[in-house]
Amino acid sequence: MGSLDSYLPIFLLFVLGVAFAGLSLVASRLLAPKRPTAAKEAPYECGIVPANEPPQRFPVRFYLVSMIFVIFDIEVIFLFPWAVVYGQLGRFGLIEIIVFAAAVFFSFVYLVSNGALDWGPVKRVRPVIRATARTSESTVRRVGSSTGEAA
């Protein structure tokens, strides 16, 4: 029975956490004012009232940027403890961190190649046609002409 006694504080902390969460939800349900308005029911968009609903879902680029953030966040989380014990790890630790950094770098390259950082309008590449002489006959379409040439 001695080994189960060490789990008693963890169990009590879990029960206390569940009780606090449950009481918070019940208290907010009972004590909150119930006066819904159109402004309260609308989704919050950084203080800007949406004029209309979005016509489509978020672009994939939004999720790619969040993946970049998560990747670099995880890299920092793992690099800090590695830097603390670098002297004890020796060559093995150096090789492992190089493999880890390579995996992070290649995932970053993958995300950038999929357009994660291209937020501007889509650029269409067209050949530039250089006209030798630009006149009204070559640029203006005349009424009644089906070919666009001057009548």
C-alpha atoms as an extended CHARMM CRD file, in Angstrom:
* protein
*
       151  EXT
         1         1  MET       CA              0.0000000000        0.0000000000        0.0000000000  PROA      1               0.0000000000
         2         2  GLY       CA              3.0300000000        2.2580000000        0.3920000000  PROA      2               0.0000000000
         3         3  SER       CA              3.4520000000        2.7670000000       -3.3590000000  PROA      3               0.0000000000
         4         4  LEU       CA             -0.1490000000        3.9810000000       -3.8210000000  PROA      4               0.0000000000
         5         5  ASP       CA              0.2740000000        6.6230000000       -1.0940000000  PROA      5               0.0000000000
         6         6  SER       CA              2.6650000000        8.5670000000       -3.3250000000  PROA      6               0.0000000000
         7         7  TYR       CA             -0.1220000000        8.9820000000       -5.9320000000  PROA      7               0.0000000000
         8         8  LEU       CA             -2.5900000000       10.5010000000       -3.4470000000  PROA      8               0.0000000000
         9         9  PRO       CA             -1.4070000000       14.1340000000       -3.9260000000  PROA      9               0.0000000000
        10        10  ILE       CA             -1.6460000000       13.7480000000       -7.7310000000  PROA      10              0.0000000000
        11        11  PHE       CA             -5.1540000000       12.3100000000       -7.4490000000  PROA      11              0.0000000000
        12        12  LEU       CA             -6.2330000000       15.1110000000       -5.0940000000  PROA      12              0.0000000000
        13        13  LEU       CA             -4.8110000000       17.7480000000       -7.4530000000  PROA      13              0.0000000000
        14        14  PHE       CA             -6.7040000000       16.1660000000      -10.3760000000  PROA      14              0.0000000000
        15        15  VAL       CA             -9.9620000000       16.1460000000       -8.3830000000  PROA      15              0.0000000000
        16        16  LEU       CA             -9.3740000000       19.7510000000       -7.3240000000  PROA      16              0.0000000000
        17        17  GLY       CA             -8.7590000000       20.7990000000      -10.9670000000  PROA      17              0.0000000000
        18        18  VAL       CA            -11.9070000000       19.0650000000      -12.2270000000  PROA      18              0.0000000000
        19        19  ALA       CA            -13.9660000000       20.5640000000       -9.3850000000  PROA      19              0.0000000000
        20        20  PHE       CA            -12.6440000000       24.0710000000      -10.0990000000  PROA      20              0.0000000000
        21        21  ALA       CA            -13.3840000000       23.7620000000      -13.8220000000  PROA      21              0.0000000000
        22        22  GLY       CA            -16.8770000000       22.3940000000      -13.1650000000  PROA      22              0.0000000000
        23        23  LEU       CA            -17.7180000000       25.0640000000      -10.5890000000  PROA      23              0.0000000000
        24        24  SER       CA            -16.4400000000       27.7990000000      -12.9220000000  PROA      24              0.0000000000
        25        25  LEU       CA            -18.6810000000       26.6040000000      -15.7460000000  PROA      25              0.0000000000
        26        26  VAL       CA            -21.7300000000       26.2780000000      -13.4880000000  PROA      26              0.0000000000
        27        27  ALA       CA            -21.1310000000       29.6880000000      -11.8870000000  PROA      27              0.0000000000
        28        28  SER       CA            -20.7460000000       31.4280000000      -15.2360000000  PROA      28              0.0000000000
        29        29  ARG       CA            -23.9350000000       29.7850000000      -16.5010000000  PROA      29              0.0000000000
        30        30  LEU       CA            -25.9260000000       30.8280000000      -13.4110000000  PROA      30              0.0000000000
        31        31  LEU       CA            -24.4970000000       34.3000000000      -12.8070000000  PROA      31              0.0000000000
        32        32  ALA       CA            -24.0440000000       35.6140000000      -16.3600000000  PROA      32              0.0000000000
        33        33  PRO       CA            -26.5930000000       38.1350000000      -17.6530000000  PROA      33              0.0000000000
        34        34  LYS       CA            -28.8440000000       36.7240000000      -20.3390000000  PROA      34              0.0000000000
        35        35  ARG       CA            -29.4190000000       39.6490000000      -22.7150000000  PROA      35              0.0000000000
        36        36  PRO       CA            -28.2440000000       38.5330000000      -26.1550000000  PROA      36              0.0000000000
        37        37  THR       CA            -27.9250000000       41.1770000000      -28.8350000000  PROA      37              0.0000000000
        38        38  ALA       CA            -26.8760000000       41.0050000000      -32.4570000000  PROA      38              0.0000000000
        39        39  ALA       CA            -23.4760000000       42.4930000000      -31.5720000000  PROA      39              0.0000000000
        40        40  LYS       CA            -22.8880000000       39.9030000000      -28.8510000000  PROA      40              0.0000000000
        41        41  GLU       CA            -23.8710000000       37.0290000000      -31.1130000000  PROA      41              0.0000000000
        42        42  ALA       CA            -21.6470000000       38.1640000000      -34.0160000000  PROA      42              0.0000000000
        43        43  PRO       CA            -18.1650000000       36.6880000000      -34.3900000000  PROA      43              0.0000000000
        44        44  TYR       CA            -15.4160000000       38.9590000000      -33.1150000000  PROA      44              0.0000000000
        45        45  GLU       CA            -13.0320000000       40.1050000000      -35.8470000000  PROA      45              0.0000000000
        46        46  CYS       CA            -10.5010000000       42.3360000000      -34.0690000000  PROA      46              0.0000000000
        47        47  GLY       CA            -13.0160000000       45.1200000000      -33.5370000000  PROA      47              0.0000000000
        48        48  ILE       CA            -14.0070000000       45.3180000000      -37.1790000000  PROA      48              0.0000000000
        49        49  VAL       CA            -17.6440000000       44.6430000000      -37.8960000000  PROA      49              0.0000000000
        50        50  PRO       CA            -17.8060000000       42.2880000000      -40.8840000000  PROA      50              0.0000000000
        51        51  ALA       CA            -19.8570000000       43.7300000000      -43.7380000000  PROA      51              0.0000000000
        52        52  ASN       CA            -20.6270000000       40.2730000000      -45.1160000000  PROA      52              0.0000000000
        53        53  GLU       CA            -19.7060000000       36.6850000000      -44.4970000000  PROA      53              0.0000000000
        54        54  PRO       CA            -16.4850000000       35.4500000000      -46.0410000000  PROA      54              0.0000000000
        55        55  PRO       CA            -17.1300000000       33.7730000000      -49.3950000000  PROA      55              0.0000000000
        56        56  GLN       CA            -14.6520000000       30.9810000000      -48.7520000000  PROA      56              0.0000000000
        57        57  ARG       CA            -12.5690000000       29.3460000000      -46.1000000000  PROA      57              0.0000000000
        58        58  PHE       CA             -9.1610000000       30.5840000000      -44.9670000000  PROA      58              0.0000000000
        59        59  PRO       CA             -6.4910000000       29.9880000000      -47.5610000000  PROA      59              0.0000000000
        60        60  VAL       CA             -4.0580000000       27.1560000000      -46.9800000000  PROA      60              0.0000000000
        61        61  ARG       CA             -1.2650000000       29.7080000000      -46.6490000000  PROA      61              0.0000000000
        62        62  PHE       CA             -2.6710000000       30.7110000000      -43.2610000000  PROA      62              0.0000000000
        63        63  TYR       CA             -2.1870000000       27.1870000000      -41.9750000000  PROA      63              0.0000000000
        64        64  LEU       CA              1.2600000000       26.9470000000      -43.5510000000  PROA      64              0.0000000000
        65        65  VAL       CA              2.3870000000       30.0460000000      -41.6500000000  PROA      65              0.0000000000
        66        66  SER       CA              1.0830000000       28.5300000000      -38.4300000000  PROA      66              0.0000000000
        67        67  MET       CA              3.0370000000       25.3640000000      -39.2300000000  PROA      67              0.0000000000
        68        68  ILE       CA              6.2040000000       27.4350000000      -39.6490000000  PROA      68              0.0000000000
        69        69  PHE       CA              5.5740000000       28.9740000000      -36.2400000000  PROA      69              0.0000000000
        70        70  VAL       CA              5.1010000000       25.5590000000      -34.6400000000  PROA      70              0.0000000000
        71        71  ILE       CA              8.2290000000       24.1670000000      -36.2980000000  PROA      71              0.0000000000
        72        72  PHE       CA             10.4420000000       26.9760000000      -35.0520000000  PROA      72              0.0000000000
        73        73  ASP       CA              8.7730000000       26.8950000000      -31.6440000000  PROA      73              0.0000000000
        74        74  ILE       CA              9.6360000000       23.2120000000      -31.3000000000  PROA      74              0.0000000000
        75        75  GLU       CA             13.1580000000       23.8980000000      -32.5080000000  PROA      75              0.0000000000
        76        76  VAL       CA             13.7140000000       26.4820000000      -29.7690000000  PROA      76              0.0000000000
        77        77  ILE       CA             12.2330000000       24.1480000000      -27.1690000000  PROA      77              0.0000000000
        78        78  PHE       CA             14.7420000000       21.4450000000      -28.1100000000  PROA      78              0.0000000000
        79        79  LEU       CA             17.7590000000       23.7010000000      -28.6940000000  PROA      79              0.0000000000
        80        80  PHE       CA             17.7390000000       25.2730000000      -25.2360000000  PROA      80              0.0000000000
        81        81  PRO       CA             18.1860000000       22.0300000000      -23.2430000000  PROA      81              0.0000000000
        82        82  TRP       CA             20.7490000000       20.8260000000      -25.8000000000  PROA      82              0.0000000000
        83        83  ALA       CA             22.7720000000       24.0180000000      -25.3070000000  PROA      83              0.0000000000
        84        84  VAL       CA             22.6710000000       23.5630000000      -21.5240000000  PROA      84              0.0000000000
        85        85  VAL       CA             24.1430000000       20.0300000000      -21.6210000000  PROA      85              0.0000000000
        86        86  TYR       CA             26.2550000000       20.4320000000      -24.7610000000  PROA      86              0.0000000000
        87        87  GLY       CA             29.5140000000       19.7130000000      -22.9420000000  PROA      87              0.0000000000
        88        88  GLN       CA             28.2260000000       16.3720000000      -21.6260000000  PROA      88              0.0000000000
        89        89  LEU       CA             26.8400000000       15.1590000000      -24.9580000000  PROA      89              0.0000000000
        90        90  GLY       CA             30.0390000000       15.4020000000      -26.9720000000  PROA      90              0.0000000000
        91        91  ARG       CA             30.1460000000       14.3610000000      -30.6280000000  PROA      91              0.0000000000
        92        92  PHE       CA             26.9090000000       12.3340000000      -30.3620000000  PROA      92              0.0000000000
        93        93  GLY       CA             24.9750000000       15.4190000000      -29.2620000000  PROA      93              0.0000000000
        94        94  LEU       CA             26.4720000000       17.4870000000      -32.0680000000  PROA      94              0.0000000000
        95        95  ILE       CA             25.4900000000       14.9220000000      -34.7110000000  PROA      95              0.0000000000
        96        96  GLU       CA             21.9710000000       14.6290000000      -33.3020000000  PROA      96              0.0000000000
        97        97  ILE       CA             21.4010000000       18.3850000000      -33.2950000000  PROA      97              0.0000000000
        98        98  ILE       CA             22.7000000000       18.6230000000      -36.8800000000  PROA      98              0.0000000000
        99        99  VAL       CA             20.1960000000       15.9400000000      -37.9340000000  PROA      99              0.0000000000
       100       100  PHE       CA             17.4400000000       17.7820000000      -36.0460000000  PROA      100             0.0000000000
       101       101  ALA       CA             18.3620000000       21.1560000000      -37.5810000000  PROA      101             0.0000000000
       102       102  ALA       CA             18.4270000000       19.5590000000      -41.0500000000  PROA      102             0.0000000000
       103       103  ALA       CA             14.9160000000       18.1660000000      -40.5180000000  PROA      103             0.0000000000
       104       104  VAL       CA             13.6780000000       21.6060000000      -39.4380000000  PROA      104             0.0000000000
       105       105  PHE       CA             15.4130000000       23.2830000000      -42.3660000000  PROA      105             0.0000000000
       106       106  PHE       CA             13.9610000000       20.8890000000      -44.9410000000  PROA      106             0.0000000000
       107       107  SER       CA             10.4630000000       21.2650000000      -43.4950000000  PROA      107             0.0000000000
       108       108  PHE       CA             10.8710000000       25.0400000000      -43.7430000000  PROA      108             0.0000000000
       109       109  VAL       CA             12.0300000000       24.7400000000      -47.3640000000  PROA      109             0.0000000000
       110       110  TYR       CA              9.0090000000       22.5230000000      -48.0970000000  PROA      110             0.0000000000
       111       111  LEU       CA              6.6080000000       25.0890000000      -46.6370000000  PROA      111             0.0000000000
       112       112  VAL       CA              8.2020000000       27.9820000000      -48.4880000000  PROA      112             0.0000000000
       113       113  SER       CA              8.1370000000       26.0310000000      -51.7580000000  PROA      113             0.0000000000
       114       114  ASN       CA              4.3910000000       25.4830000000      -51.2560000000  PROA      114             0.0000000000
       115       115  GLY       CA              3.8550000000       29.2400000000      -51.0090000000  PROA      115             0.0000000000
       116       116  ALA       CA              3.6240000000       29.6950000000      -47.2620000000  PROA      116             0.0000000000
       117       117  LEU       CA              5.1530000000       33.1710000000      -47.4360000000  PROA      117             0.0000000000
       118       118  ASP       CA              3.4770000000       34.3490000000      -50.6690000000  PROA      118             0.0000000000
       119       119  TRP       CA              0.7040000000       36.5540000000      -49.3050000000  PROA      119             0.0000000000
       120       120  GLY       CA              0.3650000000       39.0280000000      -52.1570000000  PROA      120             0.0000000000
       121       121  PRO       CA             -1.7780000000       38.7160000000      -55.2320000000  PROA      121             0.0000000000
       122       122  VAL       CA             -0.9700000000       35.9220000000      -57.6200000000  PROA      122             0.0000000000
       123       123  LYS       CA              1.5630000000       37.0820000000      -60.1690000000  PROA      123             0.0000000000
       124       124  ARG       CA              0.8350000000       35.9280000000      -63.6830000000  PROA      124             0.0000000000
       125       125  VAL       CA              3.8230000000       35.6710000000      -65.9270000000  PROA      125             0.0000000000
       126       126  ARG       CA              3.1140000000       36.7840000000      -69.4720000000  PROA      126             0.0000000000
       127       127  PRO       CA              5.5200000000       37.5730000000      -72.2370000000  PROA      127             0.0000000000
       128       128  VAL       CA              5.9360000000       41.2790000000      -72.7590000000  PROA      128             0.0000000000
       129       129  ILE       CA              4.8770000000       42.2650000000      -76.2730000000  PROA      129             0.0000000000
       130       130  ARG       CA              6.7720000000       45.2710000000      -77.4550000000  PROA      130             0.0000000000
       131       131  ALA       CA              5.0030000000       47.1760000000      -80.2110000000  PROA      131             0.0000000000
       132       132  THR       CA              7.2720000000       48.9780000000      -82.6110000000  PROA      132             0.0000000000
       133       133  ALA       CA              4.8380000000       51.7400000000      -83.4190000000  PROA      133             0.0000000000
       134       134  ARG       CA              1.7930000000       52.3790000000      -81.3110000000  PROA      134             0.0000000000
       135       135  THR       CA             -0.8780000000       54.2430000000      -83.2200000000  PROA      135             0.0000000000
       136       136  SER       CA             -4.6130000000       54.6800000000      -82.8840000000  PROA      136             0.0000000000
       137       137  GLU       CA             -5.1160000000       52.2020000000      -85.7340000000  PROA      137             0.0000000000
       138       138  SER       CA             -3.2350000000       49.4780000000      -83.8760000000  PROA      138             0.0000000000
       139       139  THR       CA             -4.7660000000       50.0330000000      -80.4270000000  PROA      139             0.0000000000
       140       140  VAL       CA             -8.3410000000       51.2380000000      -80.9340000000  PROA      140             0.0000000000
       141       141  ARG       CA            -11.0200000000       48.8060000000      -82.0000000000  PROA      141             0.0000000000
       142       142  ARG       CA            -13.4150000000       50.4110000000      -84.4070000000  PROA      142             0.0000000000
       143       143  VAL       CA            -17.1640000000       49.9300000000      -84.0820000000  PROA      143             0.0000000000
       144       144  GLY       CA            -18.5370000000       47.5360000000      -86.6650000000  PROA      144             0.0000000000
       145       145  SER       CA            -15.2140000000       45.8850000000      -87.3170000000  PROA      145             0.0000000000
       146       146  SER       CA            -15.0800000000       42.2330000000      -86.3220000000  PROA      146             0.0000000000
       147       147  THR       CA            -11.2960000000       41.9300000000      -86.6450000000  PROA      147             0.0000000000
       148       148  GLY       CA            -10.4110000000       45.0360000000      -84.7070000000  PROA      148             0.0000000000
       149       149  GLU       CA             -8.7120000000       46.7390000000      -87.6630000000  PROA      149             0.0000000000
       150       150  ALA       CA             -9.5070000000       50.2620000000      -88.7120000000  PROA      150             0.0000000000
       151       151  ALA       CA            -12.4600000000       50.5720000000      -91.0590000000  PROA      151             0.0000000000
